[in-house]
Amino acid sequence: MVVPVFNEEDVIPVTHERLSAVLNALPFAWEILYVDDGSTDASPALLDRLAEGDPRVRVIHFARNFGHQLAITAGIDAAMGDAVVVIDADLQDPPDLIPELVAKWREGYDVVFARRAIRFGETWFKRATAAAFYRVLNRLTDVEIPVDVGDFRLMDRKVCDVLRALPEHRRFVRGLVAWMGFCQAEVEYIRQPRFAGESKYPLRRMVRLALDAVTSFSTRPLGWPLYAGAAAGLSTSSIASRARGGRRRRVSEASARIAHKMPGRAWFLACCFASLATQLVLAATTRGYVADQAIFLRWAEAVRTMGLSRAYEAGGIDYPPLYLYLLDAYARLASALHASLRPGTFWAKLPGLAMYAAFMPAMWGLSRGMRAEKRRWAIAAYCLNPVLIFDTAVWGQVDVIDATLALAAVWLVSKRPLVAGVAFGLGLAAKFETVVVLPVLLAAAWAQPPRLRRLVQLACGALVPLALVALPLLGGGLWRMIRAAYIATTGEYPYLSMNAMNIWFDFFDASPYASDRAPAILGFTYKDVGLSLLAAACLAALAYLARSRRALPVRATSAAAFVGFSFFMLATEMHERYVVLAVTVVSWLAALDRRWRALAAALAFSAFWNLWVVCFGAVNAQQDAWMVYLNLAAYGAMGVVMAREAMHQRKARRPVAAAAE
């Protein structure tokens, strides 16, 4: 028996007497485990006297009040029986029902919960809010949580063992038990008024429990800000479209004056604060993609205990060394502080959050030289990018590293090729996906004289960080790292699509999970076809880069956006997260050119939901096909914008040439 107790001095003796009477009548050995949740009355002393007088009674004392759900958790963790019954100490849940729970358990059920058929002794407000809570929660989540059921239940040992292994800190135990599955049955009973004392669940605690339940078992609240933003945007657009021309100009001018009066640094700090606050809330209230987080933490522990070289030699690591250095430092700090790092928690996502926060001032510096209005757009598009926020704070990944460094390299290559090379080298030392922008970097460096000197600066800048991160591996593990992080990773998942909403996701006859080594056409495999299409797209981007006469940073960014999205749309073996680089570059580009804003919005919307459905295990080929078509429409529109720009620039040059002749 697990009995959580908080300030129940008036009822403890009666509760123990009734529990002992019921348990003595059962043909099993038993124990009662009281969990004192930081009581401030005489409850601790009463419980200690019960434990002294009966070896079958144990007591756990909390140093302070941690809450009802954690008290239940502590009791389940310490219980040793083949089955565990959880019951409150206030006698609203009758101990006389325990034999019925045990009888159901002996029939083969793993979980037997008690459903309240009638509730006496509770206010109409408590009954109404409790009934509404369970029904609303079941509408918000895919987990069917029994209605009108509390924590009074019996659980088999194997259920308790699985519950102990779950990493949640802020627990909603009855929801977790329902989520785990197992064979469950119910027993109805009439809930009596409290025997003595008053309820220890005031409105404040009920609201906190409801929030924990909703955020633990429903992902829909994460979409509410998106819906609100979309509704606000549509409302604003509707109001603006109905206004007359003069009125629209006055509103636009007023908005421009307000934005102009706001200092640039204040805008930057506001964007940073909003982004970090959102990320902290999401990281603390969602588990994210636990498998990826577990892999990162396993790597961190391997590097901390064995060293980088031996960790690569042991196998299982397919990232370049740069991020592993950060993980190693984080693991050492956690070890020094005796902190436990577990997947599915806030602390598992902290390295990615720290990287995103560190990049924000760097991107503010990168935007120096832009017009004030465009600079504000650019920093807002980066700091408040929903795809980057979700990938980092919810999923627990670090695609922000290669996306940011690739964007920085492309933006700087025409001005400072050496610095651009350093950014590219750092990105390549962190994640191999950064290599996608290499053709654009080489073409942009060659686009203006002195060509050879700029190429050399770009190459030297890239080699410096790559050499520095590889130095610790010279004694061993270097070749293993190169093979695992740069060679084998290109064929690690030989499937058409790894849930990426591109042309291979149920767009052709083949399944997205079919092998990309299978023959597709004229003896070529699907992988060959994808690489050929990607090569053609790269050539098209380089042709645009050569023909367009826009400022080189802008056209280099445009070409990188096209190549990055082509990489996601055309190549096989594509993960859903590989769109993050394209989204980041396109969002930055949208701040510079209005024509890209609709494309950036469509791409961000599709990418956000692609990450969402994969992270929360809701991928459905039929329901998710709209993302494939939206991505195709955005990809085609991107090509049209770039082609029209290149052709327009070429036609505009012909009259000038004729006049010169």
N, C-alpha and C positions, 0 to 999 in steps of 0.2 A: 504494500500500500504506500502511495506517495501522497502526503497531505501537506499542501502549502499553508502556512500560517502567518497572519499579520494582525497583531493586536487582537487576539481572540481569547483573552484570559477568562472571559465569562463562560465560554462554551467548551474549552479544551477538556475538562474532566468528563463532561457528558459525552462528547464526541469519542473520546478514547474508550469509555465504557461500552458504548454501542458498537464501535468497530471491533473491539475484542470479543464481544458476545457473538457477533456475526461470524468472525473469522474462526473462532473456536469450534463452531459447528461445521466447518468445512473439513474434508478429509485430506488436508494438505498442511505442510509446514508453511508458516507465514512470518512476515515481519512488517512493521509499520515504520516508515521513514518520514518523520516530520521535518519540514524545511521552514525554518524561522526566517522570514523575509525582512529582517531588520526591525523586529517589533520593539516598541518603546514602553510597553506595559509589562505586566508580570508573566507574559507568555513564555519567554526563554527559561525562566526559573521553573515554571510548571512542566515544561517539556523535559528539562534535565532531570527532574524528580521521577517522571515516568520512565525515562531511559535507565535510571539507576535501579528502579524496582523491577524491570523486566528486560532480559537480554534480547528479546525480540523487538525491542523499540530502539531506534537510532534517531539522532537529531543532527541536522546540519544548520549551523547558525551563519547568516549573512552579516557582514560588517555594517551594512546599511540596507535600505530598502531598494532592491533592484527590480521589483515588479513581479506580478503573478506568473507571467509566462516564463521568466528565467528561473523562478523558484521551482516550477514544474520541471523545467529542463534539468536543473541540478538534481532533483530527486530521481528522475528517470536515469540519469547518468550514473547515480550511485546505487540504484536498486540492483539486486542480485537474483531475483526470482525468475522462474520460467515464464511468468506473466506479471504484468504491473497494472494495478488499478490506480487511477488518479481520481481523487475526490477532495472537495473543499472542506474546511473544518467547520463551516457555519451550520451544517446539518440541513441546508436547503436541499442537498442531494442526499437521499436516504441511504444509509449503509445497508438497510434490509434488501436493497436491490442487487447487492454484490453477488449473491448466489445465482441469480438469473444471468448475470454477465458471465460468471464462471461456467454455467451450464452451456451457454452458447459457444464459449471458447472450446469446451470439450467436444462440441459437435464438429470442430474443425475451422472455426472462424479465427482470423488473426487479429481483428479489431472488432470490439463490441462496444458501441457507443450508446449512451442513454439519451433519448429524445424527450424533451419536455412537452407533454401533451397539454397540461394546464399549468399556469404559473400563478401561485398564490403569494400574497405579501409583497407584490411589486407595484409600483405606480403605473398609471396608464402611459406615462411618458417613457418609462423604461421598457414596457412591453412593446409599445409602438416603434421605438427606435431600434430595439433588438430585432423585431420582425422585418423592419425595412432594411436594416444593415445586411442581413444574410441574403435577402432577395436582390438587393443592388449589387452586392459582391458577386453573386452568381451570374449576374448579367454582364459584369465587367471582366470576368475571368473565364478561361476554358476549363478550370478545375471545378468539379461539382462538389461544393462544400455543403454537408448536410445542414438543413435549416432547423432552427430551434434546438441546436445541440451545443452544449458547452464542452468543458474539458473532462467531465465525468465519463470515464470510459475504461475499458480493459484492453491492454495491448500485449501481444505475444512477445517473447524475448527477441525474435528476429526483427520485429517492427521497431523495438527499442534500440537495437543495435544500428539499424539504418538511420533512425532519427538522431542518434548520437553522432553519426558521421557527417551530418549536414552542417555546413559552415555558418549558417545565419546567426547573427548576434541579436538582432531585434526580431524575436520570434512570434509567430502566430501558430501555436502548436496544433490546434485543431485543423487549421488549413494545411499544415505540413503533413499531418497524418492522412488527410484526404488526398493530398497530391501524390503521396507515395504509392497509393493503390492498395494492394493486398486484398484479401477476402474479408469483407466487412459486413456486419449485421447490426441491427438496432433493437433496443428494448425501450418501450415507452414507459413513462412514469409521471406522477403528479408532483410538481415541485412545491415544496412547503415554504412558508415564511421562515425567516431567520430565527433560530432558537433564542439568540440573545445578541446584543450589540447592534451595530449599524453597518451598512454596506461599506466595503473598502474600495469600491469602484465608483468614485464620483464622476461627474461629467467629463472633467479634464482627462482622466485615465481612460474612460470609454472612447473619447475622441482619439487619443493616442493609439489605443489598440486598433481602432478602425483604420487609422492611417497606415499603421504597420501592415494590417491585413491587405489593404488595397495595393500598397506599393510592393508588397512581396509576391502577390499572386495575380496582378493585372498589369499589363503593359500599356493599356489604353490611356491612362493619365499622361504618359509621356507624349502622346500625340495631341493632347488638348492645347498646349501652347501653339503647336503648328496650325491647328484648326482656328484658334483665335486670331493668329497672325494672318492667316489666309482670309478669314472673314473681315478683319479690319482692312486688309488691302483691297478686297473686293468692294467694301463699303466706301472706302476712300475713292477708289476708281469710279464707282457709280456716281458719287456726289460730284466729282470733278467733271465727269462726262455730261452731267445734266446742267452744269453751270454754263453760262454764256462765255463767249471768248474773252471779253474784258474781265469778267469775274475770274476766269481761270488764270489770266495773266497776273491779276492782283494777288490771288492766293499763292501762285508760284513765286512771285516776287517776295511776298511776305515770308514764305518758307525759306527762300534763299537768304533773306536778311537775317532770319533767326539762326540758320546754320552758320552764316558768315560771322555773326557776333560771338558764337561759341568758340573759344580758343581751341586750336588744334590739339594741344596736349590734354585739355579737359575732355575733348571728344575721345581721344585715345584711351584715357583712363576710364571713362565711362564704358567704353566697349570692353576693355579688359575686365573691369569689375563685373559687368553683366555676364560675360563669358565664364569667368572663373566661378562666380556664384552658381550659375546653372550647372557647370560641370561638377562642382562639389556636391550639390544636391543629388544629381543623377548618380554619381559614383557611390554615394552613401546609401541610396535607396534601391538600387538595382544590382542584380548579380552579374548580368552581362553574359558573355560567352566564356563560361568557366573553363572549357577545355584549353583555350589559348592561354588564359591566365595561369592555369596549372603548368603548362609547358614552360612559360617564362620563369615561374618560380622554381621549377625543377632545374632549369638551366642556371639560375642564380645560385642555387645551392651547390650544383656541380662545380661551377667555377670557384665558388668560395672555398669548398673543401678540397678540390683536386688541383686547382689552378687552371688557367685558360688552355694551355697546351694539352694537358691530360684530359680535360673535358672534351676537347675536339677529338682527341684520339679515341675516347670512349664511345663516340658516335651519338647520334640523336640530335645534334645541334645543326640547324641549316640556316642560321643568320650569320652575317659577317661580325667581326669582333666589336665594333664600336658600341652597339647597344648592350653587348654582354659586359663591357666595362662598367656601364651604368648599373646594370643589374647586380654585378659583383659588389659595387660600393653600397648599393641599397641593402643587399643581403648581409653584408658585414655590419652595417649600421643597425639593422634589425637584431642581429645576433648580439651586438654589444649592449643593446637596450633590452635584451631578453624578450623581444616582441615576436609574436607568432604571425607569419605571413601565410594566409590561406586563400586559395582561389575563391572568387565569388564575393570578396569583401572589398571595402574601400581601399585598403592598403595594397591589394594586388594591383590596383589601377594607378596608384600614386606616381610611379615613374613616368608613365605617359602623360599624366596631368602636369607634372613638373616640366617635361619637355615642351608641351604646348605653351605653358606660361612663359617659359624662357624664350620661346620664339617670338612672342608678341612684341616686345620692344625691338627685337631685331627687324621685324617686318615694318615697324614704324620708321626705323632708320632707312630701310630699303625703299620706302615710299617717298623719301626726301627728293625734292625736285619736281614732284607732281603739283599741279594746281591744287589749291586748298580743298575745293569741293571733291575733286577726284581722289585726293588723298584720304578724305573722310570715307568715301565709298569703299576704297580699297581696304582700309584697316577694319571697317565694319564687316566687309565680306569675308575677311580672314578670321577675325576674332569670334564672330557670331555665326560662322558657317555651321549649319545643322549637321552636315555630314561629318566634319571634323570633330564636333562635340560628341556626337553619338559614337563614332569610332573610338574615341579616347575615353570618354567618361562612362559610357554604358558597356560597350563591347569589351574594352580593356586592351585594345591594340595600340600600336605606335606608328601607324601609317602617316601620322603628322610629320614624322621625321623626314622620310624620303620625299613626301609631297612638298614640304616647305623648302628643303634644300634644293630640290629640282627647280622650283619656281625662282628661288634666289639666283641660281646659276644662269637660268635663261634670261632673267631680267638684267643681270650685270654683265653678260658676256660681251656686249657691244661697248660698254664703258670701261669696265675693269676686268679684262679676261683672266688675270691672275687670281683675283678674288672669286670670280665665277668658277675657276678650276678648283679652288679650295672647297667651295660649297658643293660642287659636284663630287669631289673626292670624298668629302665627309658623308654625303648621301650614299655613295656607293659602298662606303665602309660600314654603313648602318643597314641598308637594305638594297638588294640587287635590283629592285624595280626602278631605281634611279637611272639605270642605263638607258631607259626608254628615250630620254631627251638628248642622248649623245649625238645623234645625227644633226639635230637642230643646233646644238652648241658648236659643232665643227663647221657647219655651213654659215652660221652667224659670225664666227670668228674669221672666216675666209671672206666674208662679204665686204669688208672694207680694209684698206691698206693701213699699216704694213701687214700683209696677210701672214707671212711666215712667222714674223715676230709674235703676232697675236696667238697663232696656233701653239707656238712654243710656250708662251705664258700660260695658256689654258692647260696644256699638258703638264707643265711643272707644278702648277697650282693643284692639279688633281693628284699627282703622284706623292706630294708631301704628306697629306693626311693618310693616304693608303699605306705609305711606307711606315709612318709612325705607329699606326695601329697594328701593323704586321710584325714590328720588331720583337715583341715578346714571344712570338711564335717561331723565331728563327732557330731556336734550340730544339724544336720538334712541334709538330702539329700544323705547320704552315700549309703543306700540300693537302692535308686532310681538310683544313679549313677552306681552301680554294675549291676543292672538289665538292664539298658539302654545300657551301654557301653560294657558289657561282656556276657550278657545272651541273651537279646532280639535281639541284633544285629546279632546273628547267624541265625535268621529266619526272618529278616526284609524284605528281598526281596525273597519270596518263588518261584523263577523261576529257570529253569535249568541253564541258563546263562544270565548274565547281560552284553552282548556284549563282553564277554571274548572268545577269539578264542581257545577254548579247545574242548574236545571230545563231549560236549553237545551242541555246536553251529552248528546246522544243520548237525551233523555227523551221528546221529541216526535218526529214523523216526520222533521223536517228535520235535516240534518247540522249539527253545531256550527259548522262552517266556512262555512255558507251565509250569504248576505248578510242582515243584519237589516232591510234596506230592502225585502225581498220582502213581498208581501201575506200576511197571516196569517188574518184573520177580519173579515168585514164591511167590507172595504176598508182596515182598519188594518194597518200593517206590524208586524213582530215587535218592532221598537223601540218603537212606540207601545204595544203590549200590555205590554211590560216596564216602561215608564215608568208606565203606568196602574196596574199591580200594585204598583209601588214607592210610588206616591202613596197608594194605599189602605193599604199597610202603615204609612206614616208617619202617616196619620190614626188608625190603630188604636193606634199607640204614643203619640200625643198624647192620645187618649182615656184610655189607661191612666194617663198622667201626671196627668191631671186627676182621675180617679176614685180612684186609690190613695191611701191615707193613711199610707203609710210615710214615713220621713224623706226629704226632698226629694233629697239627694245620691244615695240608694240608688235611688229610682224614676227619677231622671234618668239614672243609669247603666244601669238596666234598659232604659229606653226607647231609649237610645243603642245598647245591645247589639242590640236587636231591629231598629232601623233599619239599623245597620251590616251585620247579617247579611242583612237583606232586600235591601239594595243589592247584595250579592254573589249572592244566590240568584235574584233576580227580574229585574234589569236585563240587557240584552244588552251585547255588546262587553266582557265582563268577563274580566280577567286572573286567573290563579290566585292571584296575590299580593294581590289586593284583599280577601282574607279576613283578612289579618293584623290589620287594625283591629278587626274583630269579635272575633277570638280574644283580642286584648289586653284589650278591655273586658270580655268574658265571664269571662276568667280573674281579673280584678280583682274582679268581682262575685261570683265563686264564693268568694272569701275572706270575703265578708260574709254570704252566704246559702248554707246547705248544699244547698238545692234546686237550685242552679245548678252544683254540682260535677260531677255526672254529665254535664250538658250541656257544661260546659267541657272535660271529658276527651274526650268524643266529638268535639267540634268541633276540638280541638287534634290529635287523632289523624288525623282526616280531612284537615285542612289540611296537616299535616306530610307525609302521603303524597302529597297533591296537588302540593305543591312538589317533593317527591322525584322523582316520575315525570316531571315536566316538566323539571326541572333536568338529569336524567340521560338524557333522551330516550327514555323508556320508556312513553309514553302509549299506552294501548290501550283503545278504546271498550268492548269486551266485558269485559275484565278489570277495568277501573276503574269500572264502573257501580256497584259497591257503595258507593263514596264519595258518589255522587249520592243514593242511598237513605239512607245514614247522615246526610247533611246535611239531607235532607228530614225525617227522623225528629227530628233535633235542632231543626230550625226549628219543626216542629209542636209539640214538647214545650215549646219556649220560649214559643210563643203560648198554650198551655194554662196554663202556670204564671202568666203575667201576667194572663190572663183570670180565672182562679180567684182570684187575689189581689185584683183590682179588684172582682169580684162579692162576695167575702167581706167586704171592707171596707165595701161599700155596704150589705149586709144587716146588718152589725154596727151600723151607725149608726141603723137604723130604730127598734129598741126604745128607744134613747136619746131620739130625737125624740118617740116616743109618750109616754114618761114625762114629758117636758117639757110636752107639751100637757095 
